[in-house]
Amino acid sequence: MTSNVQASKPCPQFSEQMSLALDHQLGAAAERELREHLRTCDACQAQWDALQRVERLFTTAPLISPPAGFTARVSARLVRRESRQHIVFGALSLVVGALILVPVALASAGKIVRPLYSLYLLMTTPAAWRGLFVITELLSLVESVLNALRLTIVACIRSPGVMVCLTYNLAVLVLTALWLRVLIGRLLRPVSVLRQA
């Protein structure tokens, strides 16, 4: 073999051809050209020999199989990660929905509280006024409750997730009941203070 000028470094144009030849992707003409070059270039011949040794090593080495239960553990982790993502997304959706709809529910609750407070005031006024006010306030209260119920049913029917809608409405109902309890407690407090005095 005659020595190339760059004896220590293989020729760059033939390095790629060597990789293609090992992968059996080199055309016949290019393979002949590579073989001719390998006879004349010691650096490229040394690289070719090293590449062939590495390929033999990889083809003759036994495959190492994964430890027992590896696939099951990885699958279980993926399922847990996916379920956590669903839980986080569901909780986030519920919180955003609550933040959007709680003000609406509280505004609707105001329509119910006003007649209830009026009924309370009617109970403390002279009997002459009670009849007329009780009837009008009861009708107003029934109208408000029926309107709120209609809106809730329509929203649940049109919702793609009926269970999410029902859960949300239950949460709004609980929050509204708590709000009403606090509000009525504050409204009744001054009256009871006045009666004690």
C-alpha positions in Angstrom: 0.0 0.0 0.0 1.2 3.5 -0.8 0.8 6.1 1.8 -1.5 9.1 1.4 -0.3 12.6 2.3 -2.7 12.7 5.2 -1.7 9.3 6.7 -3.1 10.1 10.2 -6.6 11.3 9.0 -8.9 9.5 6.7 -10.2 11.3 3.6 -13.6 13.0 4.5 -15.3 12.2 1.1 -14.6 8.4 1.7 -15.6 8.4 5.4 -19.3 8.8 4.5 -19.0 6.2 1.8 -17.5 3.7 4.4 -20.6 4.2 6.6 -22.9 3.7 3.6 -21.0 0.6 2.6 -21.4 -0.9 6.1 -25.1 -0.3 5.9 -25.2 -1.9 2.4 -26.5 1.4 0.9 -23.6 2.2 -1.5 -24.1 1.7 -5.2 -21.8 -0.7 -7.1 -19.8 2.0 -8.8 -19.2 3.9 -5.6 -18.3 0.7 -3.8 -15.7 -0.1 -6.5 -14.3 3.5 -6.1 -14.1 3.0 -2.3 -12.2 -0.4 -2.7 -9.7 1.2 -5.1 -9.2 4.1 -2.6 -8.7 1.7 0.4 -5.9 0.0 -1.5 -4.0 3.3 -1.8 -4.8 5.1 1.5 -3.5 3.7 4.8 -5.5 6.1 6.9 -8.8 5.2 5.2 -7.9 1.5 5.4 -7.3 1.8 9.1 -10.6 3.5 9.6 -12.4 0.8 7.5 -10.9 -2.0 9.5 -11.9 -0.2 12.8 -15.5 0.3 11.5 -15.7 -3.4 10.5 -14.5 -4.5 13.9 -17.2 -2.3 15.6 -19.9 -3.7 13.3 -18.8 -7.3 14.0 -18.9 -6.5 17.8 -22.4 -5.2 17.5 -23.7 -8.0 15.4 -22.2 -10.8 17.5 -22.9 -9.3 21.0 -26.0 -10.8 22.7 -28.9 -8.6 23.3 -29.6 -7.7 26.9 -33.2 -8.1 27.8 -34.8 -5.7 30.2 -35.3 -6.8 33.8 -38.5 -8.7 34.8 -41.5 -6.4 35.1 -39.9 -3.5 33.3 -42.7 -3.1 30.7 -45.4 -3.3 33.4 -43.6 -0.7 35.6 -43.2 1.7 32.7 -46.8 1.2 31.6 -48.0 1.8 35.2 -46.0 5.0 35.4 -47.4 6.3 32.2 -51.0 5.5 33.3 -50.4 7.3 36.7 -48.9 10.3 34.9 -51.8 10.5 32.5 -54.4 10.2 35.3 -52.6 13.0 37.2 -52.8 15.2 34.2 -56.5 14.5 33.8 -57.1 15.2 37.5 -55.1 18.5 37.3 -57.0 19.5 34.1 -60.3 18.6 35.7 -59.6 20.5 38.9 -58.4 23.5 36.9 -61.5 23.5 34.7 -63.7 23.3 37.8 -61.9 26.2 39.5 -62.1 28.4 36.4 -65.8 27.5 35.9 -66.4 28.3 39.6 -64.6 31.6 39.3 -66.7 32.5 36.3 -70.1 31.3 37.5 -70.0 32.1 41.3 -70.6 35.8 40.6 -73.6 34.9 38.4 -74.9 32.6 41.2 -74.4 35.2 43.8 -76.3 37.8 41.7 -79.1 35.3 41.3 -79.0 34.6 45.0 -79.5 38.3 45.6 -82.9 38.0 43.9 -83.8 35.3 46.5 -82.4 37.0 49.6 -84.2 40.3 49.0 -87.6 38.7 49.1 -86.6 36.6 52.1 -85.4 39.6 54.0 -88.6 41.4 53.0 -90.6 38.5 54.4 -88.7 38.8 57.6 -89.4 42.5 57.8 -93.1 41.8 57.1 -93.2 39.5 60.0 -92.1 42.4 62.2 -94.5 45.0 60.8 -98.2 45.5 61.8 -100.6 42.9 60.6 -102.4 45.3 58.2 -99.5 45.2 55.8 -98.7 41.6 56.0 -101.2 40.1 53.7 -100.4 42.1 50.6 -96.6 42.1 51.1 -96.5 38.4 51.9 -98.3 37.5 48.7 -96.2 39.7 46.4 -92.9 38.7 48.0 -93.8 35.0 47.8 -94.7 35.3 44.1 -91.4 37.2 43.6 -89.5 34.5 45.5 -91.2 31.7 43.5 -90.4 33.4 40.2 -86.8 33.9 41.1 -86.4 30.3 42.3 -88.1 28.9 39.1 -86.0 31.1 36.9 -82.8 30.0 38.6 -83.9 26.4 38.3 -84.7 26.8 34.6 -81.3 28.3 33.9 -79.5 25.6 35.8 -81.4 22.8 33.9 -80.8 24.4 30.5 -77.1 24.8 31.3 -76.8 21.2 32.4 -78.6 19.9 29.3 -76.5 21.9 27.0 -73.3 21.0 28.8 -71.1 18.3 27.1 -70.1 17.0 30.6 -73.3 16.4 32.5 -71.5 15.1 35.6 -69.2 18.0 35.7 -72.2 20.4 35.4 -74.0 18.6 38.2 -70.9 18.7 40.4 -70.4 22.3 39.7 -74.1 23.2 40.4 -73.8 21.3 43.7 -70.7 23.3 44.6 -72.5 26.5 43.7 -75.5 25.5 45.7 -73.3 24.8 48.8 -71.5 28.1 48.3 -74.7 30.0 47.9 -76.2 28.4 51.0 -73.1 29.4 53.0 -73.3 32.9 51.6 -77.0 33.2 52.5 -76.3 31.9 56.0 -73.7 34.6 56.5 -75.8 37.3 54.9 -79.0 36.5 56.8 -76.9 36.2 60.0 -75.6 39.8 59.5 -79.0 41.1 58.5 -80.7 39.6 61.6 -78.0 40.7 64.0 -79.0 44.5 64.2 -82.7 43.6 64.7 -82.0 41.3 67.6 -79.7 43.9 69.1 -82.5 46.5 68.9 -85.0 44.1 70.5 -82.6 43.5 73.5 -82.3 47.2 74.1 
